[in-house]
Amino acid sequence: MTRTDRLLALVEELRAGAPRSFSAGELAGRLKVGERTIERDVEELREAGVPIKADAAGTGWFLDTVGTLPPVVLSPAEAVALATAVGRDGASPFASSGRTALLKMVAAMSAAEGPEDRRLAERIRGLILDGAPEVPAAAVVEEAVATRRVVRFAYTGRDGTRTEREVEPAAFVAGARDWHLIGWCRLRDAPRIFRIDRIRQAALLEEIAPPRDYSRATPHVSDLLAGALRLD
């Protein structure tokens, strides 16, 4: 069993037994290695972002399966395709989460025994670093939509005018070239679309956005960017 195979097998042993914990001895017996090897593997997986936690007694570990997915095997072409897609779209609300996921993948690939895996990891790392610069407001917008908290930001309109806005977020959508935030603009007292790359100094407020009826103004997402709502 290669080191990469052993790390995957270790995660699967923990996943299959979740939520119960396993001691180093139990895992070592199942994977036919020493306890010190298991301890090193667990530490490496935790550093890579795998949600392995120590139990209350401190004598074993368990896998927190809430919000995680089982391992997925990617071909080299698939890995590079994902890295390219994430790296080129810095204005996406998912850019920060996407790059974090890619860095976890790179960490796992760098630890692999095969030289091809390590070379591919370096290539993907380069794609991440050389990709489009991340738009700081994108991550704030993502959280605003997810939590429905009102967001305050400075916005530069199409004519270059800069205004301060408080927006009740409804959704974000991707246009042909840009990402947009849809929400109720309190400055205009009406629904509006905002290009995310024009948003600056975004900050979440504690206030939860009240319910709004967008059914008349926004019948279809495809219509939003075609003129059903005004793009500020």
C-alpha positions as CSV (number, residue, x, y, z in Angstrom):
1,M,0.0,0.0,0.0
2,T,1.4,3.4,-1.0
3,R,1.4,6.3,1.4
4,T,-1.4,8.0,-0.6
5,D,-3.5,4.9,-0.5
6,R,-2.9,4.6,3.2
7,L,-4.1,8.2,3.8
8,L,-7.2,7.6,1.8
9,A,-7.8,4.3,3.6
10,L,-7.4,6.0,7.0
11,V,-10.0,8.6,6.1
12,E,-12.4,5.9,4.9
13,E,-11.9,3.9,8.1
14,L,-12.8,6.9,10.2
15,R,-15.7,7.8,7.9
16,A,-17.2,4.3,8.0
17,G,-17.1,4.3,11.8
18,A,-18.3,7.9,12.3
19,P,-19.3,9.2,14.7
20,R,-17.4,6.8,17.0
21,S,-13.7,7.4,17.6
22,F,-10.8,5.0,17.0
23,S,-7.6,4.7,18.9
24,A,-4.2,4.7,17.2
25,G,-3.9,1.0,18.0
26,E,-7.2,0.1,16.3
27,L,-6.3,2.0,13.2
28,A,-2.8,0.6,13.1
29,G,-4.2,-2.9,13.3
30,R,-6.6,-2.3,10.5
31,L,-4.0,-0.7,8.2
32,K,-1.2,-3.0,9.2
33,V,1.2,-0.2,10.2
34,G,2.7,1.1,13.5
35,E,0.9,3.4,15.8
36,R,3.5,6.2,15.2
37,T,2.7,6.0,11.5
38,I,-1.0,6.5,12.3
39,E,-0.3,9.4,14.5
40,R,1.8,11.1,11.8
41,D,-0.8,10.4,9.2
42,V,-3.6,11.8,11.3
43,E,-1.6,15.0,11.9
44,E,-0.9,15.4,8.3
45,L,-4.5,15.0,7.3
46,R,-5.6,17.5,9.9
47,E,-3.1,20.0,8.6
48,A,-4.5,19.5,5.1
49,G,-7.9,20.4,6.4
50,V,-9.5,17.0,6.8
51,P,-12.0,17.4,9.8
52,I,-10.4,14.7,12.1
53,K,-11.0,15.5,15.8
54,A,-9.7,14.1,19.0
55,D,-12.4,12.5,21.3
56,A,-13.2,13.9,24.7
57,A,-11.0,11.4,26.5
58,G,-8.0,12.3,24.2
59,T,-7.4,8.6,23.4
60,G,-8.6,8.5,19.8
61,W,-9.9,10.4,16.8
62,F,-13.2,10.6,14.9
63,L,-14.2,12.2,11.6
64,D,-16.6,15.0,11.7
65,T,-18.8,14.1,8.7
66,V,-21.1,17.2,8.9
67,G,-20.6,19.3,5.8
68,T,-17.9,17.1,4.3
69,L,-17.9,14.9,1.2
70,P,-16.3,11.5,0.8
71,P,-13.0,11.3,-1.2
72,V,-13.2,11.9,-4.9
73,V,-10.6,10.6,-7.3
74,L,-9.7,13.1,-10.0
75,S,-7.7,12.5,-13.1
76,P,-4.8,14.9,-13.8
77,A,-6.8,16.6,-16.6
78,E,-9.8,17.1,-14.2
79,A,-7.5,18.5,-11.5
80,V,-6.0,21.0,-13.9
81,A,-9.4,21.9,-15.3
82,L,-10.7,22.7,-11.8
83,A,-7.6,24.8,-10.9
84,T,-7.9,26.8,-14.2
85,A,-11.6,27.5,-13.7
86,V,-11.2,28.6,-10.1
87,G,-8.0,30.6,-10.7
88,R,-9.4,32.6,-13.6
89,D,-12.6,33.9,-11.9
90,G,-11.5,36.1,-9.0
91,A,-14.8,38.0,-8.9
92,S,-16.8,34.8,-8.2
93,P,-18.5,34.7,-4.7
94,F,-17.0,31.3,-4.4
95,A,-13.4,32.3,-5.3
96,S,-12.0,32.2,-1.8
97,S,-13.6,28.8,-0.9
98,G,-12.6,27.4,-4.3
99,R,-8.9,28.3,-3.8
100,T,-9.0,26.9,-0.3
101,A,-10.3,23.6,-1.7
102,L,-7.6,23.6,-4.4
103,L,-4.9,24.2,-1.8
104,K,-6.1,21.2,0.2
105,M,-5.9,19.1,-3.0
106,V,-2.4,20.4,-3.7
107,A,-1.3,19.5,-0.1
108,A,-2.6,15.9,-0.6
109,M,-0.9,15.7,-4.0
110,S,2.4,17.1,-2.7
111,A,2.4,14.3,-0.1
112,A,2.0,11.6,-2.7
113,E,4.9,9.3,-3.4
114,G,4.8,9.6,-7.2
115,P,6.9,12.3,-8.9
116,E,4.0,12.9,-11.5
117,D,1.7,13.8,-8.6
118,R,4.2,16.2,-7.2
119,R,4.8,17.9,-10.6
120,L,1.1,18.2,-11.2
121,A,0.7,19.7,-7.7
122,E,3.3,22.4,-8.6
123,R,1.4,23.1,-11.8
124,I,-1.9,23.6,-10.0
125,R,-0.2,25.8,-7.4
126,G,1.1,28.0,-10.2
127,L,-2.4,28.2,-11.7
128,I,-3.8,29.3,-8.3
129,L,-1.1,32.0,-7.8
130,D,-1.2,33.2,-11.4
131,G,-5.0,33.3,-11.7
132,A,-7.2,36.4,-11.6
133,P,-6.8,38.5,-8.5
134,E,-9.5,37.8,-6.0
135,V,-12.1,40.5,-5.4
136,P,-12.3,41.1,-1.6
137,A,-16.0,41.9,-1.7
138,A,-16.9,38.6,-3.2
139,A,-16.5,36.6,0.0
140,V,-18.5,39.2,1.9
141,V,-21.3,39.0,-0.7
142,E,-21.3,35.2,-0.5
143,E,-21.8,35.3,3.3
144,A,-24.4,38.0,3.0
145,V,-26.5,35.9,0.7
146,A,-26.0,32.8,2.7
147,T,-27.0,34.4,6.0
148,R,-29.4,37.0,4.6
149,R,-27.7,39.7,6.6
150,V,-27.9,43.3,5.3
151,V,-24.6,44.3,3.6
152,R,-23.2,47.9,3.4
153,F,-20.7,48.8,0.7
154,A,-19.3,51.5,-1.5
155,Y,-20.4,51.1,-5.1
156,T,-19.1,52.6,-8.3
157,G,-21.8,52.9,-10.9
158,R,-21.6,52.7,-14.7
159,D,-21.0,56.5,-14.9
160,G,-18.2,56.3,-12.4
161,T,-20.2,57.8,-9.5
162,R,-19.4,56.4,-6.1
163,T,-22.2,55.9,-3.6
164,E,-22.7,54.3,-0.2
165,R,-25.3,51.5,-0.3
166,E,-27.1,49.3,2.2
167,V,-28.5,46.3,0.4
168,E,-30.8,43.5,1.5
169,P,-29.3,40.5,-0.3
170,A,-31.5,38.1,-2.3
171,A,-29.2,36.2,-4.6
172,F,-26.1,36.3,-6.8
173,V,-26.0,35.2,-10.4
174,A,-23.4,34.8,-13.1
175,G,-23.7,36.8,-16.3
176,A,-21.8,36.2,-19.5
177,R,-18.7,37.8,-18.1
178,D,-19.5,39.1,-14.6
179,W,-21.0,38.1,-11.3
180,H,-23.9,40.1,-9.9
181,L,-25.6,40.7,-6.5
182,I,-29.4,41.0,-6.6
183,G,-31.0,42.7,-3.7
184,W,-33.2,45.5,-2.3
185,C,-31.2,48.8,-2.4
186,R,-32.3,51.0,0.5
187,L,-30.8,54.1,-1.2
188,R,-33.1,53.6,-4.3
189,D,-35.8,51.9,-2.3
190,A,-36.1,49.4,-5.1
191,P,-34.6,46.1,-6.3
192,R,-31.3,46.5,-8.0
193,I,-28.4,44.4,-9.6
194,F,-24.8,45.2,-8.6
195,R,-21.7,44.0,-10.4
196,I,-19.6,42.4,-7.7
197,D,-16.3,43.8,-9.1
198,R,-17.6,47.3,-8.6
199,I,-18.2,46.7,-4.9
200,R,-15.7,48.1,-2.4
201,Q,-15.4,48.2,1.4
202,A,-18.2,45.6,1.9
203,A,-19.2,44.9,5.5
204,L,-22.0,42.8,7.0
205,L,-24.5,44.3,9.4
206,E,-26.1,42.4,12.2
207,E,-29.6,43.1,10.8
208,I,-31.3,40.2,9.0
209,A,-33.0,41.3,5.7
210,P,-36.8,41.4,5.9
211,P,-38.9,39.4,3.4
212,R,-39.4,41.0,0.0
213,D,-41.6,40.1,-2.9
214,Y,-39.4,39.9,-6.0
215,S,-41.9,37.9,-8.0
216,R,-43.1,40.8,-10.2
217,A,-39.7,42.4,-10.7
218,T,-37.7,39.2,-11.2
219,P,-39.8,36.6,-13.0
220,H,-36.7,34.7,-14.4
221,V,-33.0,34.9,-13.6
222,S,-32.3,35.1,-17.3
223,D,-34.4,38.3,-17.5
224,L,-32.5,39.9,-14.7
225,L,-29.4,40.7,-16.7
226,A,-31.5,41.4,-19.8
227,G,-33.2,44.4,-18.2
228,A,-36.0,43.3,-16.0
229,L,-34.1,44.9,-13.1
230,R,-32.0,48.0,-13.3
231,L,-28.2,47.4,-13.2
232,D,-26.7,50.2,-11.1
